[in-house]
Amino acid sequence: TLQKLGVKEMILDSGTFFGPGNLSATYDKIMQLRTAAINKGDVNAGWPVMGVPAVYWNLVKIGDDKELWEHQFQEIIMGAIMESIDTNLIVLHTGQKKEEIWALLALMTLRQSVFSDPRIYPAVDAGIYKIGEPDEMAPIFVTSNYRMTKIPVEQDLLGANLNCWLLVVDTEGIGIESAVAGGQFNAGGIAEAVKEFKAFENVKHRVLILPGMAARLSGALEDEADAFVVVGPRDSSGIPKYMDTLWKPKEFMKEYESWEK
């Protein structure tokens, strides 16, 4: 073997095949190497494995009935299949040009998903986030620290050109609806976040905008946070319309101040 000849580092290429039935053949050959190394203890099969989706371009003629992106898509599909079974090195042709960055983003996104721990919810840091250039009467929106909640909410706020604050509460990385049901998103926790991150020091009001799916927390939150709580839309895509029609901080503060009397 090559090892007996002194080769200490190798990478295995079981072949990359396109065409009807060949995607599964490519998959099977890589899995056979993995199975031989793990289940049968074959040291010769235990080396890193590579795949070359770029060979696709040897099989097609550019300018045929398919658009260029359709050919690129086939290459990326093969790359994704290889990535899903832990292929160590993937050689691509697509992705060399700036406008082809989508291909690499697709594979990098898949890689992050494959190599993330499903037992750990994807979370962002709790805190108070500045959106745009908020003034003293800027609204304060409340949300959870589940990544796929916080980021879309933030993008919707930016897309609406709002100047505001986004208070992100630690819900153990769980989305609003589930966190309300499970108790991770509760009045006490939100009030603690308001205090910890000094949310009201940035503005001259004490108004919090709660997600629509957490409406039932509004009464308790007013007591816990000493704030006037309004219920926003169930989905952050409705925030622009809400702000145009229902955001009246001065009226809210008049009502809040009347409580003190």
N, C-alpha and C positions, 0 to 999 in steps of 0.2 A: 504493500500500500504506500501511498504518498507519505504517510506518517513514518513508516520505516525508513524512508529516504531522507527524513529530517524535516519534513514540512510540519510546522507547528501551528499554523493558522490557515484555515480554509473557509470558504463559503460555498454552499451547495446550490446548484441551479437545477431544479427538476424539470424545467421547461415551461414556457408560456405559450398557450395554444388558443387561437381564436377560431370561430366558426361554429356551426351547429354541433352541440354536444361537447365542444372542446373547453368551454368554461368550466364545466363540472370535472373534466379530465385534469385540468390545471389544478383545481381545488383538491382533487383526490390525490394527486401525486405529492403535493405539499403535505397533506395530512398523513400520507403513508410514511414520509420521513419523520414526522412528529411522533407517530404511533410507534415506529421502530425504535426511536431513541428513548421514549418514555416507558412504553410497555414491555419492550423486548430487550432493553438495555444495550442496544446497538450503538457503540461509541462512534462509529463512522457516520451515523445518521444524526448525531447530536450537534453538528456544526450549525452556525447561522445559515439561514435560507434566503436566497434572493429570487426576485421575479423581475421580468422585463416586459411590462405592458407596451413599451415602445416598439416592440416587434410588430405591432399592429400595422404600423405605417409601411412595412414591407409587403403587406398583403392587399393594400388598397391603392386606388389611383385617385389622386386629388383632382377634383373637377368632374367626378362622376355624378350620378343622380342625387347623391346625398350632399347636404351642406357640410362645410368644414366642421362646425360645432358638433354635428352628429357623429363624425369620425372621432373627434376628441372625446366625446361622451363615452364611446365604447372603450377607449383606452382607460378612462377614469373609472369606469365600472370594474374593469379588471383590477385596477389598483386598489379599489375599495374592497374587493373580494380578498385580495392578498393581505391587505391590512387587517381585515377582520379575523384572519387566522394567524396573526403575529408573524408575518413575513418580515425579515429583518432589514432587507434592502430592496427598494422598489425603484426601478429605473424608468423614467418617463420621458417622452418627447414633448408633450403638451406642458406648458407652464414656463417656457423660456421667455415669452413675450409678456409685456406689462398687461395687455388686455386679456391674457390667459390666466390671470391670477385666480379666477374663480375655480379653476381645476385644483390648484394647490389648497385653496381654502376649504374645498369640499373634503379633501383627504385629511387635512389638519383637524377639521371639526370632528370627523369620524374618529380620528385617533384620540382626541380628548374624551370622546364618549366611551370608546372601547377600554381605555386605560383609567377610567374613573371608578371609584368604589361605589357600587349601587347602594350600599348601606349608609352612605353619607350624602345628605341632601346638598345640592350645589347652592352655596350661600355667599353673600357679600357682607362686608363689614357694616354693622349697625352704625348709625350716626346721622348727622344733619348735613344734607347735600345742597349746595347752592346751584340753582338753575338760572342762567341768565344774569341779570343785574337787578335783584330784588330791592325794592324800597321799603320804607317803614310800614307800609300797609300791604306788603306782599303776602299772599296766602301761604299757609303751611299744610302740605299734603302729608298724610300718614300712610305708610305701606309696610310690608314685611321685608325681611332680608333674604327671601327666596330669590335666587338670581333671575329666574325667568318671570318673576313678578316685578322686581325692582327695575331691571333694565328696560322692559317695555314701557313701564310707567314713565321712567325718565325720558325715554325717546319720544313718547307722546307729549310730554311737557315741552321738550325742546322743539318738537315739530309744530307745536301751537304757538311758538315764540313767547311763552309765558316767562315772566320774571317771578320766581317763587322759591320756596324752600321745600325740600323733600325729607321728611323725618322717617328714617328707616329703623324699624324696631326689630330687635333680635327675636325671631320666632323659630329658632333652630333650623333655619333654612326651609321652612314649610310655607306654602302659599296661603293667601288670606283665608279662603273659604275653609280649607282643612285646618288651618291654625286656629280659627275661631271655634270650630267644632271641637278641636282637641285641647283647647285652652292655652295654646302657646301665644296666641294673639288676644290679649285681655286688657281690661282697663288699667289694672295695676301696672302691667309691664309697659304700656304706652306712657303712663304717667311718669314712670321711672326714667324712660327714655327722654321725655320732655325735660325733666330735671337734669339728667346726666349730660345731655348735649346742649343745654341752655337754649332751647328752641325759641323761647319768647324774648330772649335778649336781643334778637336780631330785628324785632318788629315792635310796633306800638299798638298791638292788639293781643288778645288772648283767644284767638279763634283757631280751631283745628278742623281740617277737612278729613273726615273718616271715609274709607272705602265703602261703597254701597253694600257690599257683602258683609260688612261688619256693623251694620246699622244698629243691631241690638246692643252694642256696647256703648252707645252714645250717652245714655243717661248716667251710667256708672262712671264713664270717663270724665264727664263734667265735674263730678264730685271729686274724683281721684286727682285730676290734673288742675282743678280750679280754672276751668276753661269753658268757653262757649263752643260746643261741638256741633258741626253741621255734617250731614250725610251727603257725600258726593255720589257720582254715578257708579254703577256696578262695574263698569269697564272704563279703563282710563281713556279710551278713544272718545268717550263722551265728555271729557273735561273741558274742551274748548266751548262747547255749547253751554255747559254748566256755568263757566266763568262769565259768559256773556249775559246770562239771564238771572242767575241766582247768587252770585258772589257780591254781597253787600256788607262789607266789613263794618262800616260805621253803624248801620242798623243793628248788626249783631252785637256790637260793643255797647250800644245803648241798652239793649235788653240785658246783656251781661251785667252792666253797672246797676240796673234796676234790681237785680237779685241782691246786690250788696246792701241795698236800702231796705 
